[in-house]
Amino acid sequence: MKANENELFIHHVKIVLEDEVKIGAVHVKNGIIDALYTEEASIDDISLPPGSSIVNGNGGWLLPGFIDMHVHGGFGGDFMNADGESFDRITSYHASQGTTGMLATTMTASKEAIEKVLLAVSDYQKEGMPHAQLLGVHLEGPFISEKWPGAQNPAYIREPQLSWLEAWTERYPKLIKLLTLAPEKEGAAETISWLAEHGILAAAGHTDANYSEMIKAADGGLSHAVHTYNAMKGLHHREPGTLGAVLTDDRIHAEIIADGEHVHPAAIALMIKAKPIDKLILITDAIEAAGMSDGNYNLGGLDVVVKNSVARLRDGGSLAGSSLSMIRAFRYMLEHTKLSVQEISRMASGNPARELGIDKETGSIAPGKQADLVLTDPSMSVVGTWVRGNRIFSSEDR
C-alpha cells in the first residue's frame, strides 16, 4: 500500500506512546507521522491543505496499529486457501479489529500446499494489499512433534527439511519471517542455525523438548515460542521442560493467546512476572471462524466446532486456534492483568515490530514513523484503522 499523499490530523485523543500516555493530536503527511502535539491543538493552529482529513477522536485512545505474528484466518477466510479472496476477507476483518500488519500463518500440511500459500502471499503483496498488510509468512510446522500436534494434522508431520527452506527462500527472498518447529527433532539444530543465519525467526512450538534441549536451541539461535503454555512440554520442578525454558530464558520471546480459554489469568500473571515486558507478544491464533457465528469450520483439513466462540477439534476436543481478535485480546489483558495500556500496546505492536526488525518504520507512534494507527473509543472499541495514512477501516461504514 502506497502512502496517502493527503494530510491527516487526528485530535482530542489519548496518544499511547511506548512508556506513557499523552492527551493531544497527531499530524500525518504523506503517510508518515509528521508531528505530535501533546496538548490539545486547535485545528486553526495547523496549516492543512485542501483535501486533508480531520478526525475528532472524542477522547478515545490512539494506538500504534497491532501486529499479529500468528493468525491463520478470519471472517470465513483461511490462509491455506491460498487465494486473494480469502486474503481480502482475512485482512479486511482484522483491520476492523485494529490490526495493521500480520504474518500469514500456515498449518502443518503437504509441501505442495505450503508452496501454494507462499506463492499466493508473494503475489498478494505485489498487488498492493488494500487492508491490513501481510508482512510475510509464519510457517507453523510441519516440523513439529507427533506428541503435541494440537490442532495440526498429524498426517503431515515430518522431520525438518532444510532443502525445502533453501528452495523457498531462494524463490521468495525475505518472505518467510518465522518458522515453528520442535527443537528436539532430528535435524532441528541445523535448521535453527540456518534460520538464524538467514534472518528468519526460529520458534519452539508443538514440542516435547526438555529444558536442556531448549537451552541448546536458544544457544543456536531459537528466539521465539508460539502460544506459550499450549502444545508444549509443561513445567515440572525437576524437569522444567519447554515451558520452564520459555519462562526463564530472556532470549526467547513468548506469545500469549489472551482469550480466557487458552491460558488461565493466573498463568498469564506468572508469565508477566517471569518475563521482561519487551519479550511478551500478544497474538490471536485466529482461524476462519473469527468474526463469524458459532458453527462448523475447518482447520488444516480437520473438522472444527465453534461453540460459545471457542474452537475445538470435532475429534478429540483439542483447542483449535481461536476466534479472537487483537482488540479483544487487548481488552482482556486490560481487564485481567495489572499492566498499563502502554505496556499492553508494546505487547501488541512495539514488541512484534522489534522482533521482526521493522521497528524503525512502525510499531509505535513517533515522528518519522509510518502512520499505522488505531483509534478506539474510550471503551476500547475500534473506531478507525490506518495504514500509512490510508484509512482502511471506519466504524461509520458498518
Phi, psi and omega in degrees: 000127179284155178293144176285123182281344176282153181275156183226135179227113179249119186232172182057054180227159171266106185278121181269105177268179186295325185236003181199170176240130180235138174277131181172219185212160178233134179247128184241132174234131177052039177079002182244140176293117184270320183201151172248137175245110187267015165228156183303119182261139175277139177301329180295338181275351183249130178275106181245129180287163176304144181090356180290154179257126180244123185238122175270116182282353175052038176079011179279188182261136171248115186242155169295145181304143181286145177240112184260110184276355185212094182211129184263337183176194180168150176052042177087000179253146179227133180300333179291346174292337174054048175216155185298326179297315177297318181297321178297317180297317182293308186289329176291314180298311184291333172298323178292347179252013174097359180277129177251342179212148181205162171258122176293115189257127181270176175246168171294113188210184178290159177304319182294320180293320178294319180297326176296322178294315180302315179297315183295320178293317178302315179295319182296320177299319182290337183275357171111333175055091186283348185241220173300145187273138171275109184278349182155197184239139171251113176273105177264094187091181011268015187268059187242180183274136175295338181283337185230058182287335185059235178260015176278148182284112184295343181295339185249005178292137178205173179291156177305136180242090183298328180297326177297313182296320178299317180291319181294317181287333176290321181282325183232075183301133175065012179281316180280119182256334188210138176227127178263130179212170175266112186298340183278351185287152177299130181089354182292321182299315178297320180295317180299316179298318179296317179300313180299320179294333184255015173072024178252131181289129176261127184237145173268134177188153184049057193224147175250021183298137174277178186300312183294324177295323178292319180296319177297321178296318178295322175300327182274353176127356177293134188220015188208150174227128182273151181024069183309141185085329185265137176056047175208157178297127187280183184273129171228146187292340176256343174221094187299342173067189177302312184299318179300321178291319180298318183286333188250345181261111186286359173282346187257121171284142185239119174284154173217135173262105185262079180235002181081359179246315184286326185218131178293146179305327179292325177290326174295318179299320177298316179299318180295323178289327185278326188252146170299144184301329182285357177254007181258135185234121177274128180224168179257322191056031185291145175249187184299340181287345180300129181083002182246173180276168174303150179159200183258134182222184181224144177216112179060032180086003180251143181285134182235138175245127177254120179228128184054038177070008178256127183263128177222150175297139177299318178264114176099332174079010178297145173303136185236080185064209183209173171252024187283154168239163182295323181291326175293319177298320179300312181295323178298317179295323177296320185280332191243004176227174177262011180290150177278167177302317182291328177291318178293324176299322176296322178295326186268340187224298186296315182294313176298325178298316180295316182295326179277355178076024181242018185289344175286339182259326189206180177101348177205165180262111181200147177305137180096347179266160177301146177276069173261100195226153174231126175252126176242165171280176182301338180267009177072037168258137187289130178257322181202151178226136181233140169239121183049040177083355176270129179281115182257353173207139171222131180296338179290342182273354182290000000 
